[in-house]
Amino acid sequence: QVQLEESGGGLVQPGGSLRLPCAAAGSIFSINDMGWYRQAPGKQRELVAGISSYGRTYYADSVKGRFTISRDNAKNTVYLQMNSLKPEDTAVYYCYSDINAGLEYERYWGQGTQVTVSS
């Protein structure tokens, strides 16, 4: 049984910052890619940022220069540091991890955390 637990969401003013951690727990042999998607009301889920097991990163154009993804492999945790937040960053943020729990890699998802950017 593998679970991803997210935290760190909330209400922040434009220009503010938030840090979202997402920890994987359970019977984990290895983790490949980790990352974050988000979904705003009335919009499709979009990939925000991803990070490979050796640290290669990907960012959506809309967050480049403002968001930073990182991971702590010893803690099976991925982080999303969000700076210079804008109202258009308002969404539910979902983390994912590609985890081998014994047979093959499968993608697991967090429960989602709400981020609201508003004055």
N, C-alpha and C positions, 0 to 999 in steps of 0.2 A: 504494500500500500504506500503510495507516494502522494504527498500533498504539498501544494505551494501556498504559502501564507504571505499576503501583502499587507502593508501598513503605510502610514505617512501621508495619506490624502487629507484634504481639507479645503478650507476657504482661505484665499490669499488675495491681496490687492495686486493690481497690475504693477509689474516691475519687481514683484517679490520672488521668493524662492521656496521650493519644497524639495525634499529628498524622499524618494520612494524606495524602501527595501522590499525584497521578495526572497523569502527563504524556502528552500526545498527540504523536505524531511521525509524519512521513511527508509525503505530498503533500496538504497541507491548504490549502483556499482560505478557508474560514471555519468557525467553530464557533458553534453556537446554544446550546442548553441543555447543562449539565453537571451531574453529581450523583453520588449514592451510594445504592446499595441494600445490604441485608444479608440474610443467610439463616442462621438458627440451625438446629441439628440438629432434624429433625422438624417444621420450620415452613416456611411459604411465604416466598418472597423478599418483602421489604417495602421501600418507598421510605423512605429516611432523611432525605435533604435534596437540594434541587436549587437551581440558580442559573441565571438567564437570562443572555443575552449583555449585557444592560444592568444586571445586578446584582440583579434581583428574586430574592428567596430564598423557599424553602419548607422547612418542617421538619415531620417527624412529631411528633405530640403527645408521644410518649414521650421525645423528645430536646430539646424546646424548652427554652431556658435553659441547656443543658449543652453542646450541640454548635454549632459555627459553621462554615458553609461559605463559602469565598471562592475567587476565581479570579484568575490572573495571565494576562491575554490575550496579553501579549508572549511568555510562555513556554508558552502553550497548556496550562496546568496548573490543576487544581482541587485544593483542599485541604479536608480535613475535620478541624477541631480538635475533639477530644473531651475534655471535662473532666468531673470528678465521675462517673467511670465506675462502672457497676454490673454485677454478675454477669449480669444479663439483657441487657447489651449484647454479651455473647459471641456471636460470629457470624463468618462469612466476609463481608467487605465488598468489594463490587464497584463500581467507578466506571464511569460511562458518559459519553459525549460524542456529541452530535448534530453530525456533521461533514459538510461539503460538500467532497468530494475531487475534484470536477470536474463532476458531473452534477446530483446532488440530495443533500439531506441524508439521511444514514443514521446509525443508532445503532450506535456501537462500544462494546465492553465491555473492561474490564481483566480480568486473569486471576484476580483475587480475592486478598485478603490476610486472614489469620486474626488476629482480635483475641480474646484470652482475658482475662477479668477474673476474677481469683481470688486468694484469700489463701493 
